């Protein structure tokens, strides 16, 4: 008989996520105004890393831990990939559609408001988890991207695929329950 223990979800991960999100906002806010990152607090102290970079790395570390734990709870490829796809694609799709149908029309000059939308290109971008392409709507700004944070999603999904591969070959079995980790 196999004993399955489920970890409590009563933890501080949500607090850590909130803290990391606040660090990203704190870090990027002054830089988005004029591109000068030297006013950012951590960059000002160490001249190498910003709170934003630290927070993004923290998000990847935290996400990696939780994703490996997800695989260990249900080590079945189909189930794992289904959960990851349902975790990423709906939110990414909605964010892309908001960018295309709300942000772009509000940001472009009225003369360009009725430019045709290439749905095939945007569907490909959603499928490939690429940030939405857009006209140069933030010309003259330090970061002209429509939604600069969306670049991380494709990397996150690739990490999901890496966990699926490592899990499938047996490299992520839990040592506590008679399995081993690949180090």
Steps between C-alpha positions, in 0.01 A plus 500: 500500500641834397458789739443830322556815699366830373676813609286769652439804286522704818837658423660832417527459123225754432676748727828439315327548164348828618836617634675413172228676298537811714878490449448489124268803519741685728790426271345563161288806575778762491676327211188492282471878519831589338709183470739602780537196722754667730221644716387149589594426863696173465676614183595817683661295778669217306516637143440148362155363579158658546210395718319419174767252389515354849121463507480339154768251606301440818184436298684245286648330807167487682318385188762232439457364850121492470504346152735219604274443800201484262674232294584302815138509618369375164788354296297442183602683184151564359363626832803721564499658152125552512531688830790712367318586176188597694719706734675698223288530187171648627667789684752559223222499240287748696800730560583490128140575399483792746823637353368466144142616547529746790853634545594542135179684404539730801869565436524551124426821316135523388607480135642149565207381709339305219810325369423137418581238762688194379324229700724220366813676629342558841380138523855385422634734768257355754588143401875573524455709817655803332410851614248658263644693210373851463565824325752725670249627752748616761745675271747719683467302823791299641304174471275509194364145548127456533525269803862452594433245773356244260848387388532291818205275420668309216800433725273383779325259265835366376591432861171308536602289201843440654337382823274269295803352324697457822197351671429261213854362507474453877733776610249671731384216719455593863772353724274512806277234350775267384598690189797718407573844360736572214760751621 
